[in-house]
Amino acid sequence: MAKMTKSAIIASLAESTGLSKKQVDGLVAELTNLAYKEVKKNGEFVVPGLGKLVKIKRAARQGRNPATGETIQIPAKTVVKFRVAKAAKEAVL
């Protein structure tokens, strides 16, 4: 079974909602922009029934260069993670 592409998702949403593909594409783009802005500003963005994007500070740590085996220092950084909602887990399993 093949994964859905962005165009397949947009086509499916357009068909099920009665909106045009262009309208759905615009909505998806705006939702994405809103999610990025909110995570940057507030630290999280919730998509009800699906999950939430969460900004997390990752501490500095020791790592290992796989090519040489040399120990290296990995600096602290901020990353974004997606936490799946309980409803989504239950719906899929």
Sequence and secondary structure as in RCSB ss.txt:
>XXXX:A:sequence
MAKMTKSAIIASLAESTGLSKKQVDGLVAELTNLAYKEVKKNGEFVVPGLGKLVKIKRAARQGRNPATGETIQIP
AKTVVKFRVAKAAKEAVL
>XXXX:A:secstr
     HHHHHHHHHHHH   HHHHHHHHHHHHHHHHHHHHHHSEEEETTTEEEEEEEE  EEEE TTT  EEEE 
 EEEEEEEE HHHHHHH 
